[in-house]
């Protein structure tokens, strides 16, 4: 399933103010992998994800989705394959309308493949069906996140990309999202400071530090590394604390 592949080669991005956000980032993610991208604030995580759906164009290097490079002709097909949920997203219409087409909520602009049934099912899966008729100004941050997640799931993407998916969610909604992500069998890529979720969901972790890939490997190996905490800008996940293989972690 080549269309499920995500590949970055020598990716570099410089913001207009001269800030270098990504420095020669390279990786290859294959079909069905669940990969976390972690790092301190400002490490380049969100900037990296924005390249995976064409919202940012590289200053240098290349991103490919399957056999497609980003061009004006391929952008729509790539966005059909890659569903993205941003860290902060406000909707511009009612929840019903925002989950009919992803343009309504600012996601990738693709109509859900299963129509209204897909929308309804996605809202149910994230525990948000009761929000369907509610206008966006009456939604909390966590509720907006759940609607945005439902929007993307209703598109049935081949690759799911999420920026800090548990931000703003209460414990119940967080657990529901984790179980939902376990059921998503295609490629998953997300950033998160929620390292307990990373440990539960991801067999592979990429650590970004100042725009560079400083580690890329099995999640447990990354978490056992005593250099992990300062690079990730976070403490080790709860299951790793106080057990023999995690000795030396702060």
N, C-alpha and C positions, 0 to 999 in steps of 0.2 A: 504494500500500500504506500507507494511513493508519495502520494499527496498528503500523507500524514507526517512527513519529515519536515523538520525545521533546522535550518543551517545558517550560521553566521560565519563570515570569513573576513578577518582583519577589519572588523567593524569599528569605525571611529565617528564620533559625533561631537561637534563644537557648536555651542549655542551662539546666537548673534552677539552677545556681550563678550565673547571670547572664552567663556568657561568650557573647558574640555570635559565632557561628561562620560565619554567612552573612549578607550584607548586600545585599539587592535584586539577587540573581543572576538574570539572564535570558539565555536562549539557545534555539535551535531546532535540533535535529539530525534530519536527514531520512533516508529509507530508504537503507541501504547505506553510509552514512558511517562512517568509522573515525576516532574522535576521542579524543585524549589530553587529560586534565585534569592539569596539572602545577602545581607550586608548592612552596614550602618547607614543612617540617613545621609543622603548625598553621594552614596556609592555609585549611583547610575542605574539602579534597578528599574525604576519607572521609565526612564529614558530608553532603556533596552527594550522593554515590553512594547513601547510605542512604535518601535521599528518593526515589530512582528506583524503589524496590520497596516502598515503604510501611513501611519499618522505622522511619522517623522521619516525623512529621507536621509540616508547616511551622508556624512561629509566625505567619507572614504570607506572602501570595503563594500560588502554585499550581504544581503539577506535573501535566502531562497526558501520558499515553501513548496516542498515536493520538487518538481522539475521547473517551477516557475520563479523567475526573478521579478522584482517589482518594476512594472512599467504602467503607463496609463491604460494599456489594453488588458493587462493581467490583474489590475487592482481589484476589480469587482469579484473575480473568481477567487482571488486570495482571501478577500474578506468574507466570502461565502464559506471558505474552508476554516478560517480562523475566527472564532467568536471571542470577543474581548470584553471583560468587565473592568472598568476603571476604578481606581481607589475612591474617588469622589465623583458622583454623578447626580445631577439634578434633572428631573424629568420636566418636560415642557407641555405635557398634556395630561389627561386623566390616565389612570393606570391601565384601563382597558385599551385606550388608544396607544399608549406607550409600549404595550406588548403585542400589538398587531404588526407594527413594522419597527425595526430597530432605529430608523431615522427619528421616530418620535421621541425616543429617549436618549438620542445622541450616540447610540452604539453604531454598528457597522453598516447599516443601511440595507440589510437583506430581509426580505419578507420571510416569516417563518414557514418552513416546509410543510408543516401539518395544519396550517390555518388556525382557526379558532380552537380546535381541539388541542393542538399543540400548546397554544397559549394557556388554556385552562389547566392542562396537565402540568405545565411548568410552574404555574403559580401554586398549584396544590403541592408540588414536590418541595417547594421552598417555604411552605406554610404561609402563603400570602394571597390565597384566593379571596379572602374577605376584603382585601385592599383594592380589588379590581375596579370598583366604581369611585374610589376616593380620589379627590384632586390632590396634586402633588404638594400643595402648601399645607395639607393636613397630614403629611407623612413625616415620620421621624427619619433621621439619617439611616438607621438600621433598616427601616421599612423600604426606603428608596433603594438601598443596596439589594434587598431581596427581590424587588421588582426588576432591577437591572439584571440580576442573575437569571431570573425567569425569562427575561427578554432574550438573552443569549442562548439559553438552553432550548427555547422554542425554535431556534434556528437550526438545531441539530448539527452543530459544527463538527468537523473532523478533529479540530485542535481547539482546546479550551485554554484561554489565557486570562488570568485574573491577578489584579494588583491589590494586594492586601485584602483578600476576600472576607476575612473575619472582622475587619475593622467596623466598629459600630454595632456589632451583633451581640445580643444578650446570650447567656450560656446555652439556652435552649435552641436558639436559632443557629448558633455556632455548631452545636452538635448535629443538628439537622443538615447543615451545609456539608460537614465532614462526611456524613453518611452518603449524601448525594454525590459527592465527589468520588467516593469509593465506587459508586455504581457507574460512573462515567468511564467507559472502557477504552476510549480513544486517548490521544496524547493530551496531557495536562501540564501546563507551565504556570507557576504563580510565584509572586513575591510575598514574603510574610515575615513579620517579627514574631509570629505565633509559632515558636519552634516545637512545641508539643504537637501541633497539627502537622508540621513538616515531618517530624519523626513518624507519625502515624500514617501519612499518606505517600511519602516520597522515598523511593529507593535511591534517588540520586539528588545531590545538591551541588549547586554552583555558587561559590562565594565571590562576590564583587567587592573590591576595595579601591576607592579612588578611580573608578572607571576601568579597572583591570580585573581579569579573572585571576584570582589568587589560589583558588582551589576548585576542583571539579572531580567528584567521585561519589562512591557510595555514602549515603547519608550518615550511617553509623561511624564510618571511618572519619568523616569530616567532623562529627561531633566529639569524637574521642581526641582529636588533635588539640593539644593545649594552646595552640595559637588561634583556635577558632573564635573564642569570645571577643577579643579585640577587633577581629576582622568583621565579625557579624554585627557588632554593636549590641550584643544581647547576651544574657546568661544562657547556659546550657538548658535544654529542655528537661522537664521534671523527671522523666524516666531515666535520664542519664546521670542524675545527681546521686552521689553516694554509693554507686555500684562500682565493682572493681575495674571494669574497662574504661570508666570515666575518671579515674583518679588523676588529679592534677588540674582538672577543670575548675575555674573559679566559681 
